[in-house]
Amino acid sequence: MDYINYSVEKLEKFCNTAFQKFGFNENEAKQITDVLLLADLYGIESHGTQRLVRYHKAIEKGSVKPNAKPEIVFETPVSAVIDGHDGMGQLISVFATELAIEKALKSGIAFVTVRNSNHFGIAGYYTKMACDRGFIGISSTNSESIMVHTNSKEAILGSNPLAFAMPAEPYPFWFDAATTVVPRGKLEVYNKRSKPLASGWATDETGKVCTDAEHVLDCINAHGEGGGILPVGGISEETGGHKGYGYSMISEIFSAILSGGATSNHHVRAVGKGAGSCHSFIVIDPKIFGDPDEIKRRLSVFLKELRDAKRADENIQIYTHGEKERISYEKRMKEGINVNISTVAEMKSICDYLGLDSVEFLGEVDTAGAKTSTYDKAYK
């Protein structure tokens, strides 16, 4: 049995309880859980409950400090810099996005950056916060060094996702993607499935294409010894790899350079030290460009034209960004979320660590033979 199905309510109860045991209050635990479960509900397995082990190890090793509070260290009417003080990335990012929304309500536009944070989940969660209020949302983050940029064999940049959301009917335009071919979490999923990577996703320490997920993860965990994930576009300029490299740089500039934080290659994954993640959040009120309803109508018409375009294969539907996520959300809310057996094994380990009854939260599950996490190797 590769996957176990759990109701959303059951996973929510487990995550809420676990994060409170880790030292977060009830509201904080609920907020972190909401970010994680939205990823699973949207079908983004790499960033949902699959990531629980990452947060477990980060808290255990002292990278994430549950009692830390974000602090505004620089501010103007349309901007701010926030120091996260090594707190939980989701909590810091919600604080930053709410601040950006507050400023955009007054000024029409706002740009907030964050330094000294940690992994914040899916970047699209924060653009959705803005979009749900009728605004355009843009967010990005850097991460630990994971991208082998064009003509290099050393990972210096992160997966550095860029996300964008904007109101439309019948559903918003919602885009969230790493600037690497795939994020680290995708490698973790493939490793758990004992499935080879697609050729052209990653390289080993010699700079050659590698399809062994566990080996590439070991290269990443070796910190600077070579190997990692390729940028969007692949291994060379001929395939467009320089474009993903450039997109990653934009995220790095927006997140780390403007905030005065650590660039991806200066992130620290060491016992007792915060990761140093940096984020950026832009919120724009469409009314600074005219009638918001008319702008929304124009986008809605254009998205429909894209969906109604002549198909290359009549049996394959054309989607616009955010549509598949909406379909997945409705399906999983009704039918539950399938969780990889190796992720369940990690959740059982969290229960043991926190003194929780795994049977109460996860049921009687045999996880013998499940893949073990690579995160212990990540901390030096």
Stockholm file with secondary structure:
# STOCKHOLM 1.0

chainA/1-380         MDYINYSVEKLEKFCNTAFQKFGFNENEAKQITDVLLLADLYGIESHGTQRLVRYHKAIEKGSVKPNAKPEIVFETPVSAVIDGHDGMGQLISVFATELAIEKALKSGIAFVTVRNSNHFGIAGYYTKMACDRGFIGISSTNSESIMVHTNSKEAILGSNPLAFAMPAEPYPFWFDAATTVVPRGKLEVYNKRSKPLASGWATDETGKVCTDAEHVLDCINAHGEGGGILPVGGISEETGGHKGYGYSMISEIFSAILSGGATSNHHVRAVGKGAGSCHSFIVIDPKIFGDPDEIKRRLSVFLKELRDAKRADENIQIYTHGEKERISYEKRMKEGINVNISTVAEMKSICDYLGLDSVEFLGEVDTAGAKTSTYDKAYK
#=GR chainA/1-380 SS CCEEEECHHHHHHHHHHHHHHTTCCHHHHHHHHHHHHHHHHTTCGGGTGGGHHHHHHHHHHTSSCTTCCCEEEEEETTEEEEECTTCCHHHHHHHHHHHHHHHHHHHSEEEEEEEEECCCSCTHHHHHHHHHTTCEEEEEECCSSCEECTTCSSEEECCCCEEEEECCSSSCEEEEECSBSSCHHHHHHHHHTTCCCCTTSEECTTSCBCCCHHHHHHHHHTSSSSCEECBTTCSSTTTTHHHHHHHHHHHHIIIIIHHTCCCGGGCCCCTTCCCCEEEEEEEECGGGGSCHHHHHHHHHHHHHHHHTSCCSSTTSCCCCTTHHHHHHHHHHHHHCEEEEHHHHHHHHHHHHHHTCCHHHHHCSCCCTTCCCCSHHHHCC
#=GC SS_cons         CCEEEECHHHHHHHHHHHHHHTTCCHHHHHHHHHHHHHHHHTTCGGGTGGGHHHHHHHHHHTSSCTTCCCEEEEEETTEEEEECTTCCHHHHHHHHHHHHHHHHHHHSEEEEEEEEECCCSCTHHHHHHHHHTTCEEEEEECCSSCEECTTCSSEEECCCCEEEEECCSSSCEEEEECSBSSCHHHHHHHHHTTCCCCTTSEECTTSCBCCCHHHHHHHHHTSSSSCEECBTTCSSTTTTHHHHHHHHHHHHIIIIIHHTCCCGGGCCCCTTCCCCEEEEEEEECGGGGSCHHHHHHHHHHHHHHHHTSCCSSTTSCCCCTTHHHHHHHHHHHHHCEEEEHHHHHHHHHHHHHHTCCHHHHHCSCCCTTCCCCSHHHHCC
//
